[in-house]
Amino acid sequence: MTKNVSSLARQAFAIAALFVCSFAGAAERPNVVLFIADDLGWSDMGTYGNRDVRTPNIDKLATEGTRFNRAFAASPTCAPSRSALFTGLYPMRNGAHANHSIIEPNVRTWPQYLSELGYRTVIAGKTHIGPREQYPFEYLANSNVSPPGKPEVLYTDLGVPAIENLLKTHDKKKPLALIVAAHSPHVYWLENQGYDPATFTLPPYLVDTPKTREAMARYYTDVSQADKEVGQVRAALERYGYAKDTLFMFTSDQGPQFPFGKWSLYEAGMRVPLIAVWPGKTARNATNDAIVSLVDVLPTVIEVAGGSAPNNIDGRSFVDVLQGRATRHLDAAFAAHTGDGKMNRAPMRAIRTDRYKYIVNLRPDIPYTSHISNANGRDGREYWDSWVELAKTDPAAARMVQRFSQHPPEELYDLDHDPFELTNLAQDANYARTLMELRGKLDTWRVQQGERLDFAPMPEDARHGELKYRE
């Protein structure tokens, strides 16, 4: 870790000089808007095939640009995922590999790179990154709002009027790089607004109880809230004259707070939506199956902005894929989950190829836990007790509760035939060669990353395992 960080620091001056020399004139550089939903599953929008949820604005976005079908978070937890997104480094290398943790000194970030390219760098909404001095964004005032009488953080919403005012008053002579980080659909989910839980098609890894369906209705309501905010921000971009010269990207930090989603490296946890609209550059109503990682977003944006990303970060630009000049990017996506040492204690690592997912569980000797099973009330546990109760009499429910709570040392899934990852092939002799190959690649990556199981530096106000973790 020290060697990696020192290397980044030594090259900082040279990188800055390269940026100054390489970027084009301001008129040629697009604005960049990155909208990040919070805990949104990749398949929980109409454009990704979900027929139960209402997401008209995100669906419209996809018709105007390119939808990526194989985008992956570097970690299925807020702080590590966002830190990877904003540094181009996987969590082990940037230092923020545990939830609520902060990056190592001298690690460079999105606002540093883009400000050197002449951009005004602004973040609105959720942050969950630190320390602030290493993220010299302009933090938009009034972009986080809480309803009267409700506690902050878990009930915080995106302050869209503040974003609208920013767009109205910004001097367009300077290109804008704006992060819009929504709070939806992170728990607490909104109360159900017009969804009929009885009509839902639940994924087969969820235990079907009335409580599960009620929770899904509230989650979908919050997904619709995020969709509404996407529409509001895009309308403001159009109203104030940004739409034609802006690269608009939409993604999520990780999957939703359901079992086998957030805090896990199954598809529902590490696979995320990614949609890009860049008028005149991205194809309309296009889909792409290239494997991309969220660590690739920063170097992509740097290239779009006219710069050259340093070659010692993990991410690689996918501009060629974005503009339709290439159909492939990565051979595999990697991801890591370390946890926070309290609620989430069972570390996992994964490699995901076109066809297979291999997961290594580093502490199979301890029960897997998360806020879903250990928290209180509507912080995720509202349906878990109904699973445990049904498991007493229903063998299928019992198997799913056991599968959630106890992970084997290794897991291997053939995603072409088992998209919900229900059949572990790690002990199947027919897949021994595939297992060995993926195990070797993941082991090599772990060594390159500087594998760590300790818990990274935490800000003084971090409160692991309590309700205040949505900031």
C-alpha positions in Angstrom: 0.0 0.0 0.0 2.7 2.5 1.0 4.6 1.8 -2.2 1.5 2.3 -4.3 0.5 5.6 -2.7 4.1 6.9 -2.9 4.2 6.1 -6.6 1.0 8.1 -7.1 2.5 11.0 -5.2 5.8 11.0 -7.1 4.0 11.2 -10.4 1.5 13.9 -9.5 3.6 16.8 -10.8 4.3 15.1 -14.2 0.6 14.1 -14.5 -0.5 17.7 -13.9 1.9 19.0 -16.5 0.7 16.4 -19.0 -2.9 17.5 -18.4 -2.2 21.1 -18.9 -0.5 20.4 -22.2 -3.0 17.9 -23.5 -6.6 19.2 -23.1 -8.4 21.0 -25.8 -10.0 24.4 -25.7 -12.9 25.0 -23.4 -15.4 25.1 -26.3 -14.5 21.6 -27.3 -14.8 20.0 -23.9 -18.2 18.8 -22.8 -19.7 19.3 -19.4 -19.9 16.1 -17.5 -22.8 15.1 -15.2 -22.7 11.8 -13.3 -25.9 10.9 -11.5 -25.3 8.2 -8.8 -28.3 6.4 -7.4 -27.9 4.9 -3.9 -28.3 1.1 -3.6 -30.1 0.6 -6.9 -30.1 -2.9 -8.4 -29.0 -3.2 -12.0 -32.3 -5.0 -13.0 -34.7 -2.8 -11.1 -35.6 -0.4 -13.9 -37.9 -0.9 -16.9 -35.1 -0.5 -19.4 -33.2 -3.4 -17.8 -36.3 -5.6 -18.1 -38.2 -5.1 -14.8 -41.9 -4.9 -15.5 -43.0 -4.2 -11.9 -41.2 -0.9 -11.2 -42.0 2.6 -12.7 -38.9 4.3 -14.1 -40.0 6.4 -17.1 -37.2 8.9 -16.9 -34.4 6.3 -16.7 -36.1 4.4 -19.5 -36.2 7.5 -21.6 -32.5 8.1 -20.9 -31.7 4.7 -22.3 -33.5 5.4 -25.5 -31.3 8.5 -26.0 -28.0 6.9 -25.4 -26.1 3.7 -24.6 -27.1 1.2 -21.9 -24.3 -1.0 -20.6 -25.5 -4.4 -19.5 -22.3 -5.5 -17.8 -21.2 -2.8 -15.5 -19.8 -3.7 -12.0 -19.0 -1.9 -8.8 -15.6 -2.4 -7.3 -17.3 -3.1 -3.9 -20.9 -3.7 -2.9 -20.7 -1.1 -0.1 -21.1 2.7 -0.2 -17.8 4.2 0.8 -15.5 1.6 -0.9 -17.5 1.8 -4.1 -17.6 5.6 -4.3 -14.0 5.9 -3.3 -13.1 3.5 -6.2 -15.3 5.5 -8.6 -13.7 8.8 -7.6 -10.0 7.6 -7.6 -9.9 5.0 -10.4 -8.3 2.6 -7.8 -9.8 -0.5 -6.3 -10.5 -0.2 -2.6 -7.4 -2.1 -1.4 -5.1 0.4 -3.3 -7.0 3.6 -2.4 -7.3 2.6 1.2 -11.0 2.8 1.7 -11.8 -0.9 1.6 -14.0 -1.0 4.7 -17.3 0.8 4.8 -17.2 4.3 6.4 -13.5 4.4 5.7 -11.3 7.1 4.1 -8.7 7.0 1.4 -4.9 7.0 2.1 -2.9 10.2 2.1 -1.7 11.3 -1.4 -4.3 9.3 -3.3 -5.6 11.6 -6.0 -9.3 12.1 -6.8 -11.9 13.2 -9.4 -11.9 16.9 -8.4 -8.2 17.1 -8.4 -7.8 15.6 -11.9 -10.6 17.5 -13.5 -9.8 20.9 -11.9 -6.4 20.6 -13.4 -8.2 20.2 -16.8 -10.0 23.5 -16.2 -13.3 22.1 -14.9 -15.5 23.4 -12.1 -16.0 20.3 -10.0 -19.2 20.2 -7.9 -20.8 17.5 -5.9 -24.5 17.6 -4.9 -26.2 15.3 -2.4 -24.6 12.3 -0.7 -20.9 12.1 -0.3 -19.8 9.2 2.0 -16.1 9.9 1.0 -13.2 11.4 2.8 -11.1 13.0 4.0 -12.6 16.2 2.5 -9.2 17.8 1.9 -8.5 15.1 -0.6 -11.8 15.6 -2.3 -11.7 19.3 -3.0 -15.1 19.5 -4.6 -17.3 22.5 -4.4 -19.9 21.0 -2.0 -23.2 22.3 -3.1 -25.1 23.9 -0.3 -28.7 22.9 0.3 -28.4 19.8 -1.9 -29.3 17.6 1.0 -32.7 18.1 2.6 -34.6 16.3 5.4 -38.4 16.4 5.9 -39.5 18.3 9.0 -39.6 16.1 12.1 -37.6 13.3 10.5 -34.1 12.4 11.6 -31.3 13.5 9.2 -29.2 11.0 7.1 -31.6 8.1 6.7 -34.5 10.4 5.7 -32.3 12.8 3.7 -33.4 13.6 0.1 -31.7 15.3 -2.8 -32.1 19.0 -2.9 -32.9 19.5 -6.6 -33.6 23.2 -6.4 -30.0 23.8 -5.4 -28.9 21.9 -8.4 -31.2 23.9 -10.6 -29.8 27.2 -9.2 -26.3 26.0 -9.9 -27.1 25.3 -13.5 -28.8 28.6 -13.8 -26.0 30.7 -12.5 -22.9 28.7 -13.6 -20.5 30.6 -16.0 -20.6 28.4 -19.1 -17.1 29.7 -20.2 -15.8 27.1 -17.7 -16.8 23.5 -18.3 -18.7 21.9 -15.5 -18.1 18.4 -13.9 -21.1 17.8 -11.7 -21.7 14.8 -9.4 -25.4 14.4 -8.5 -25.5 11.8 -5.7 -29.1 10.9 -4.8 -30.1 9.3 -1.5 -32.7 7.1 -3.0 -33.3 4.1 -3.0 -31.2 3.6 0.2 -33.2 2.6 3.3 -35.3 3.9 4.9 -37.5 3.4 1.9 -40.4 5.6 1.3 -43.9 4.4 2.2 -45.6 2.5 -0.7 -47.1 4.8 -3.2 -49.3 2.9 -5.7 -47.6 -0.4 -6.0 -49.5 -3.7 -5.6 -47.1 -6.1 -3.8 -49.2 -9.1 -4.8 -48.4 -8.6 -8.5 -44.6 -8.6 -8.2 -42.3 -11.2 -9.7 -39.7 -11.8 -7.0 -36.3 -13.2 -7.9 -35.9 -16.8 -6.8 -33.2 -16.0 -4.2 -35.7 -14.1 -2.1 -38.1 -15.9 0.3 -41.6 -15.0 -0.8 -43.4 -13.7 2.3 -45.9 -10.9 2.6 -43.3 -8.9 4.5 -40.8 -9.3 1.6 -43.4 -8.1 -0.9 -44.3 -5.1 1.3 -40.6 -4.2 1.6 -40.2 -4.6 -2.2 -43.1 -2.2 -2.7 -41.4 0.4 -0.6 -38.1 -0.1 -2.3 -39.8 0.3 -5.7 -41.4 3.5 -4.5 -37.9 4.8 -3.6 -36.6 3.7 -7.0 -39.3 5.8 -8.5 -38.2 8.7 -6.4 -34.7 8.4 -7.8 -36.2 8.2 -11.3 -38.1 11.4 -10.6 -34.9 13.1 -9.6 -33.2 12.0 -12.8 -36.0 13.6 -14.8 -35.8 16.8 -12.8 -32.0 17.1 -13.3 -32.2 16.4 -17.0 -35.1 18.9 -17.4 -32.9 21.5 -15.7 -30.0 20.7 -18.0 -32.3 21.2 -21.0 -33.9 24.4 -19.5 -30.6 26.1 -19.0 -28.9 25.1 -22.2 -26.6 22.3 -21.2 -28.1 19.3 -22.9 -26.4 19.4 -26.2 -22.8 19.7 -24.9 -23.0 17.4 -21.8 -22.0 13.8 -21.2 -24.7 12.5 -18.9 -23.9 9.3 -17.1 -26.2 7.4 -14.8 -25.2 4.6 -12.4 -25.5 3.2 -8.9 -22.9 2.5 -6.2 -24.1 -1.0 -5.7 -27.2 -3.2 -5.5 -30.2 -2.9 -3.1 -30.4 -3.8 0.6 -31.9 -7.3 0.1 -30.3 -10.6 0.8 -27.6 -11.5 -1.8 -27.6 -7.8 -2.9 -25.7 -5.0 -1.1 -22.8 -6.3 1.0 -22.4 -9.3 -1.2 -20.6 -10.1 -4.5 -23.5 -11.8 -6.2 -24.9 -10.2 -9.3 -27.5 -8.4 -7.2 -24.8 -6.8 -5.2 -21.9 -5.9 -7.5 -23.7 -5.5 -10.9 -24.9 -1.9 -11.5 -26.8 0.0 -14.1 -24.8 2.3 -16.4 -26.3 4.5 -19.1 -24.5 7.2 -21.0 -25.9 10.0 -23.2 -23.5 12.2 -25.1 -25.3 13.9 -28.0 -23.5 13.3 -31.3 -21.1 10.8 -29.7 -23.1 7.9 -28.2 -25.5 5.9 -30.3 -29.2 6.3 -29.5 -31.2 3.4 -28.0 -28.1 1.2 -28.0 -27.0 -1.6 -25.7 -23.5 -2.8 -25.0 -22.3 -6.1 -23.4 -18.7 -5.0 -22.8 -17.5 -5.6 -19.2 -16.8 -2.3 -17.5 -16.0 -1.5 -13.9 -16.8 1.7 -12.0 -13.0 2.2 -11.6 -13.1 2.9 -15.3 -15.4 5.9 -15.1 -12.8 8.4 -13.9 -10.2 7.6 -16.7 -13.0 7.7 -19.2 -14.1 11.1 -18.0 -10.5 12.4 -18.0 -10.2 11.3 -21.6 -13.5 12.9 -22.5 -12.2 16.1 -20.8 -9.1 16.1 -23.0 -6.6 14.7 -20.6 -4.7 11.4 -20.2 -5.3 9.3 -17.2 -2.2 8.1 -15.3 -1.2 4.6 -16.1 -0.7 3.6 -12.5 -4.4 3.6 -11.6 -6.5 0.5 -12.0 -9.2 2.0 -14.2 -9.0 2.1 -18.0 -10.9 4.4 -20.3 -13.8 2.9 -22.2 -14.3 5.9 -24.5 -13.9 3.7 -27.6 -16.8 1.5 -26.3 -18.8 4.6 -25.3 -18.5 6.0 -28.9 -19.1 2.6 -30.6 -15.6 2.1 -31.9 -15.2 -1.1 -29.8 -17.4 -3.8 -28.4 -15.2 -5.2 -25.7 -13.3 -3.6 -22.8 -12.3 -5.8 -19.9 -11.9 -9.6 -19.9 -13.1 -9.7 -16.3 -14.3 -7.5 -13.5 -13.0 -7.8 -9.9 -14.7 -6.8 -6.7 -14.0 -6.9 -3.0 -16.1 -6.7 0.1 -14.4 -6.3 3.5 -17.2 -5.0 5.6 -17.0 -2.8 8.7 -16.0 -5.2 11.4 -19.3 -5.1 13.2 -22.5 -5.6 11.2 -20.7 -6.9 8.1 -17.8 -9.1 9.1 -17.4 -11.8 6.4 -15.0 -10.6 3.7 -15.4 -11.8 0.1 -13.5 -11.4 -3.2 -14.8 -12.1 -6.7 -13.9 -12.2 -10.4 -16.7 -12.0 -13.0 -16.1 -13.0 -16.6 -18.5 -13.1 -19.6 -19.8 -16.4 -18.4 -18.6 -17.2 -14.9 -18.5 -15.8 -11.4 -16.0 -17.1 -8.9 -16.2 -16.0 -5.3 -13.8 -16.7 -2.4 -15.1 -16.3 1.1 -12.1 -15.4 3.3 -13.9 -16.2 6.6 -16.2 -19.2 5.9 -15.8 -20.1 9.6 -18.0 -17.3 10.8 -21.7 -16.5 10.1 -22.4 -14.0 7.3 -24.3 -11.1 8.8 -25.4 -7.6 7.6 -27.8 -4.9 8.4 -30.4 -7.1 6.8 -30.2 -9.7 9.6 -28.7 -7.7 12.5 -30.2 -4.2 12.3 -33.4 -2.8 13.8 -36.8 -2.1 12.3 -36.9 -0.6 8.8 -33.2 -0.5 8.5 -33.5 -3.7 6.4 -34.8 -6.2 9.0 -38.5 -5.6 8.5 -38.8 -8.8 6.4 -35.9 -10.9 7.7 -37.8 -12.2 10.8 -40.5 -13.5 8.4 -37.9 -15.5 6.6 -36.6 -17.1 9.8 -40.1 -17.9 10.9 -41.1 -19.5 7.6 -37.8 -21.5 7.6 -39.0 -23.4 10.6 -41.6 -25.2 8.5 -40.6 -24.6 4.9 -37.5 -26.5 3.6 -37.0 -24.0 0.7 -37.0 -21.0 3.0 -34.7 -22.9 5.4 -32.2 -23.5 2.5 -32.3 -19.8 1.6 -31.8 -18.6 5.2 -28.9 -21.1 5.5 -27.4 -20.0 2.2 -27.5 -16.3 3.3 -26.0 -17.0 6.8 -23.2 -19.5 6.0 -21.0 -19.1 2.9 -18.7 -21.9 1.7 -15.0 -21.2 1.1 -15.5 -21.0 -2.7 -18.4 -20.4 -5.0 -18.5 -20.8 -8.8 -21.5 -20.0 -11.0 -22.2 -20.5 -14.7 -24.2 -17.3 -15.4 -25.3 -18.4 -18.8 -27.3 -21.2 -17.3 -27.8 -19.9 -13.7 -28.2 -16.1 -13.8 -29.5 -16.0 -10.2 -26.5 -17.9 -8.9 -28.4 -20.7 -7.2 -26.2 -23.7 -8.0 -22.6 -23.6 -6.7 -20.3 -25.5 -9.1 -17.1 -25.2 -7.0 -17.2 -28.9 -6.1 -18.3 -30.1 -9.6 -15.5 -32.0 -11.3 -16.8 -30.9 -14.7 -15.8 -27.3 -13.8 -12.5 -28.1 -12.1 -10.4 -26.4 -14.9 -12.6 -23.3 -14.9 -12.3 -23.1 -11.1 -8.5 -23.4 -11.1 -8.3 -20.7 -13.8 -10.5 -18.2 -12.1 -9.0 -18.9 -8.7 -5.5 -18.2 -10.1 -6.6 -15.0 -11.7 -8.3 -13.8 -8.6 -5.3 -14.8 -6.4 -3.0 -12.8 -8.8 -5.2 -9.8 -8.5 -5.4 -10.0 -4.7 -1.6 -10.0 -4.6 -1.4 -7.1 -7.0 -3.9 -5.1 -4.9 -2.1 -5.7 -1.6 -4.7 -8.0 0.1 -5.7 -6.7 3.5 -8.2 -7.9 6.1 -7.7 -5.1 8.6 -10.2 -2.3 8.7 -9.2 0.9 7.0 -9.0 4.3 8.8 -12.4 5.6 9.8 -13.5 9.2 10.2 -14.1 10.2 13.8 -17.8 10.6 13.3 -18.3 7.2 11.7 -20.9 5.1 13.6 -20.7 1.6 12.3 -23.7 -0.6 12.8 -26.0 2.2 13.9 -28.7 3.8 11.9 -26.6 6.8 10.9 -24.7 5.5 8.0 -26.4 7.1 5.0 -24.3 10.2 4.8 
